[in-house]
Amino acid sequence: MKQFLKDLFSAPFQLVLVVSFSLVAALTIAIGTWTISHTIIDYLADAMNERVARDMQLAQAFYSLKLREIEGITLRLSKDALVIKYIINQTIQGDENAQSVIDQQIANNLSGLAMGGNHLIAVLNQNGDLLAGRLLSVEGQQSKIVPSGNWISLRIIQQSLLTEKPIAATEVIPPDLLTQVGLADQARIAIIDTPRAAPELFDPREGTAGLALTSVSPIKDELGQVIGAVIAIHLFNNDFTLVDQIKDIAGIDTATIFLGDLRVSTNVMTLSGDRAIGTRVSQEVSQVVLNQGKEYVGLAFVVNENYITRYEPLINHNGEEIGILYAGAKQASFYRLVNIFNQRIILVALGTIILTIVLTTPVSRAITRPLNQLKDLVEANRRVAGGDMSVRVPVRAGGQIGLLESSFNSMLDTLQTTQDQLIQSEKLASLGQLAAGVAHELNNPLGTILLYSDILLKEIDPDSPHKADVEVIVNETTRCKGIVGSLLEFARQNQVIAQTIDLNALILSVIELENKRYEDTAVEMIHQLDPNLPKIQADPDQIQQVLVNLIENAVEEMPQGGKLTLRTHNEPKDMVTFEIEDTGRGIPRENLSKLFTPFFTTKPVGIGTGLGLSIIYGIIKMHRGQIFVRSEVNKGTTFTIQLPIKLQGISNTSQLTLGSTNQN
């Protein structure tokens, strides 16, 4: 292997690229294929679980819709004026026509059922005696029932008559009651021995009793007294209407309704192609759903194979678990889908490897052709390493090499700017130390000279020919003291006392002061402040000094008057910007690069120290901000300052010194 690699990398570069690309592509595709395959399997597994969960939600929705449908029938019949009238007539007056009228009203309501299935609707008196009733078959055929028997033993009827309120729930109908209305044969199911089922039936009545959606609504007379009840049931035993509707309309694979742990309605099929009626749920599922009253989610053995399933308990009106609602999909369908995806992924991977090999040769040739263009970059890099930051490489149009050349030039521009700023910062720091030393050394002698010259001026004879000389000494000494003060101020700019400040409020207060100061000038001060400007961390005294100095410079540049505009913006990200724009004389282009150099000034000798903008520059850099200037002669100058909203590593009223900064 080592020899192969050695021979490979000593071959022509184009061949190296072809072989290397092919090997990398093959390895990458192999790893990618394995990863994608497992990712898809996991995704499909999650998708199947989500689908079964959705199926269960849809099954529950259909189940609830059916319950609401039969509940609506009982509510309508319980309030039907004819039903109420003839129950009273039959009970009190023995009206022989009452049964016929009640039966007709039942028939009218049965015809309105939308979802089909086996139904019983009956009217009972207050003792539970059957007064009239009708059956509706799956085929939609109605038939009368013989009005005999008593249903008061059904607990949901007892509860409804006792509370005088309608009740709708899933109930177990005992076989003796089903016999009274001719539904015993419909409910009878032969129990089939099922692998993995519990040894004993959950409900001993399984196989003969019926599971039904049941609604009972009490009937009241005009005085509000209960005189009977309407009962409607949808019997699930051997009725597949609801489970097939759930499957066909909602797109569910399989759905089942259990009485206890016995399948009474299902579209799960056995190996022989019959519905799995009479089979039982596995003991594992029965234990969780029926005994613990919890949802069961996951793989389960259904009749004769594994399904991805969800089981929900069915609760009667007393909150007791009496059955199960199931939705599921065959695990085999999931595996078939996984195999199809794996086959397609392998085919795509093989095709990609072949295509990579075919395309590698022209691609490698295209890559090696422009490599000669890198010679200029190599030469430029050598000159930069030698300290020549002015070198730039010609940018060829288009291509990665052109992008590289453009990026190289951009990098050099950034390095040059950074170097200039670093030199400026170091220069300011050095000058600050020098200025501090010189200022401290000169301050005391100048103070002494000023003191004695002032005394001398007061004591000298007004007519003395030397009085004018002494006045010159006092004035020049005072000017020197001002210069020393500026030097001390310049030296002290290496410290920031950060506070949270409202920049807009600070600008407005400065404008108010400066308006009074320059009220005799023809300068109009305008402010355009962003109302959404956030508060920032800064030294308010230093920022005020920046504003005052820039406003003073701007006013001096407009001796004939003009407009001075102050603006704020909430940009760029995590920073704020404020601008001071004048319509003055402007600054010549050759002076722009020198503006922030200490002691540089365009004012006449004896006016100013040339430290104002240097101090401003130092303050802004200490705040880790940026200051820019643009100017056009005879049109005006704009100073733009950007400050961070939050000084990193500094809390309110914290001190920041020059030694802790790392700005460019």
Secondary structure, 3 states (H helix, E strand, C coil): CHHHHHHHHCCCHHHHHHHHHHHHHHHHHHHHHHHHHHHHHHHHHHHHHHHHHHHHHHHHHHHHHHHHHHHHHHHHHHCCHHHHHHHHHHHHHCCCCHHHHHHHHHHHHHCCCCCCCCEEEEEEECCCEEEEEEEECCCCCEEECCCCCECCCCHHHHHHHHHCCCEEEEEEECHHHHHHCCCHHHHCCCCCCCCCECCCCCCCCCCCCEEEEEEEEEEECCCCCEEEEEEEEEECCCCCHHHHHHHHHHCCCEEEEEECCEEEEECCECCCCCECCCCECEHHHHHHHHHCCCCEEEEEEECCEEEEEEEEEEECCCCCEEEEEEEEEEHHHHHHHHHHHHHHHHHHHHHHHHHHHHHHHHHHHHHHHHHHHHHHHHHHHHHHHCCCCCCCCCCCCCHHHHHHHHHHHHHHHHHHHHHHHHHHHHHHHHHHHHHHHHHHHHHHHHHHHHHHHHHHHHHCCCCCCCHHHHHHHHHHHHHHHHHHHHHHHHHCCCEEEEEEECHHHHHHHHHHHHHHHCCCCCEEEEEECCCCCCCEEECHHHHHHHHHHHHHHHHHCCCCCEEEEEEEECCCCCEEEEEEEECCCCCCHHHHCCCCCCCCCCCCCCCCCCCHHHHHHHHHHHCCCEEEEEEECCCEEEEEEEEECCCCCCCCCEEEEHHHCCCC
